[in-house]
């Protein structure tokens, strides 16, 4: 757009696709009595953002749904759900703060990967190990929150 090389036909296609998604959303809502939806913003973000960015959101939504289902069976579901939201918010804020701190380290060091301990040949095993470690830590944290919610219910 800045260089004057914008393909305006793509904007038209995008506008038509947006209109089609809005029409499909309204039709789904009307036919299902509001049970099924196709939110245009979510579809647009899914088209625009890469899968590496949207996949954690989907995984988080599924895990949040599963946690809330489990929390509803507790004696005080409200406490368990609030603690789950608090933990999820802490994970999001922690990741954001770490990202800002890492960006600062990258800028000041001039190194694109200042925390790298091993070479690029360990990238795939590192992602697998990191994913498993994150899953274990997350499960542990949610188990701890579940125990904390039960303790708060008993003491409360």
N, C-alpha and C positions, 0 to 999 in steps of 0.2 A: 504494500500500500504506500509506503514512504517513497519507494523508488519508482512509483508509477507503473509497476508491472502487475497490478492486481487483475486476476481473471474474474471479471464481473459475472460471467456465466455461472461460476461456482457459487457465488452469493445467491443467485436466483434459484439454483438447485437446492441450496440449503434452506432458503425461505419456503420453497414448495414442500420440501421434506418436513420442515417444522409445522407447516399448516396441516399436512397429512397426519402427523403424529398427534396434533391437537384434536383433529377430527376423530381419529381412532380412539383417543383417550375418552372423549365425550361419548362415543358410541359404546365403548366398553362399560363405562359408568352407567349409561342408560339401560343397556341390555342386562346387566348383572345386578341392577339395583344398588350400585355403588360398591359392590364387592370386589370387582376387578378394575384395575387402573393401569394406565401407561403414562406416567408422569413425563411431560415433555422435557423438563429440566434434567431429569435423571437420564433420559435417553440421549439428550444432547451432550451431557458430560461423558456418557459412555462412548459416544462416537468421537468426541474431541480428545479425551484423555487416553493415554496408553494403558494397556492392561496391567502393567506393573504398578500403576497408580491406583486403579480402581479395584484390583483384586483384594488388597487389604481391607478396603471398605466393605466389600461383599463378605469376606471372611468375618470381619468384626460384627457385621449385622447378623449373620447366622449364629455366631457365638453368643451375641447379646440376646437373641431370641431364645436360644437353648438355655442360657442362664436364667432369663426371666421365667421360662416355663418351670424350671427347677425351683426358682424362688417362690412361685405361687403355691407350692406345696408346703412351704414352711409355715410355722404358726403365725408369723407376722410378715407377710409378703412385702409390705411397704418398706420395712427396714432393710430386708435383703436386697430389694431392687435398688433402693437409694445407695446402699453400699457398693453394689455392682456398678452403678453409674459413676460413683465417686472414683472407683478403681479405674474404670475405662477412661474417665477424664484425666486422671493422673498419668496414665500411659500416654495419652495424646499430648498432654502438656510436656511431659518428660521428653518425648521424641522431638517435639518442636524446639525445646530448649537445647537439647543435644545437637540438633541440626544447626541452630544459630551458633553455638559454641564451636562446632566443627568447621563451619564456614569461616569463623574468625581465625581458627588455627590454620586453615588452608591459606587464607589471605596473608597472614603474617609470616608463615613459613615459606610461602611460594611453592609448596609441594602439593600436588593434586591428591595425594593419598598419604597424609602425614602419619596416620596411625597404622599403616600397613606393616605387619610383622613378617609376612611371607610374600613370595612372588605371585605373579598372575597365574601360575600353574595350579595354585591352590584355590582358585576362585570358585569352582563348582563345589568341591568338598566343603569349602568354607561356608557357602550358602546353605548347604544341607545341614552342616553342624550348627550353624547359626539359627536356622529355622527350628531344628529340634530343640535347641537350648531355649529359644523363645517360647516354644510350645510348653516345655516343662515348667519354665518360670511362670508363664501365664496360668497354667492349670494350678500350680501351687498357690499363686496369689488369689485366684478365685476360690480355691478350697479354704484358704485362710479367711477370706471375706465371708464365706458361708458359715464357718465356725464362729466368727466374730458376730455375725447376725444372730445366730442362735444364742450366744452368750448375752447379747444386748437384750434379746427378747426375754430371757430368763431373769436377768437383773432388773430390766425395765419395769 
